[in-house]
Amino acid sequence: MDVTDDFDTEYYEFHQPDEVIRMEDILPNPESPIPEEAEEIRKRNLLVHDVLALLPKRWRHALVLMDIHGLSESVSAEVVGVDPDQLRQMRTCAESFMREWLAQRIGPDKIEDTTTQELLGSPLREPLPEELEAEILEKFMPME
């Protein structure tokens, strides 16, 4: 038996790794953005949060309900407590304000080809299930 074998055996008997390293831990995810792009997205998201905080409450609700949560115009109007025409106008004003504010801070070239949903970074990739949408409406509908 070689001295190296004794050392290896002794070392691995008493020094176990804290965790098993997998290939996924070492190799980068090909779908993840490069660090510079990720930082740019993070900064843009922080600015979007800032501009949402600046919006009047009803404008923000119109924008969030329709563009983030994907509720229909009629349902969103009921939740906000206005008619659909007013809601459409509030959403348009909110979107215009948001785009102008962001364009002043990060440049119009980075805003003009981006949809509102992309700017807001919608967490919902598919429509709400009907029962969940009904539950939301039940909880947040103005009492009549």
Secondary structure by P-SEA (a helix, b strand, c coil): ccaaaaaaaaaaacccccccccccccccccccccaaaaaaaaaaaaaaaaaaaaccaaaaaaaaacccccccaaaaaaaacccaaaaaaaaaaaaaaaaaaaaaaccccccccccccccccccccccccaaaaaaaaaaccccc
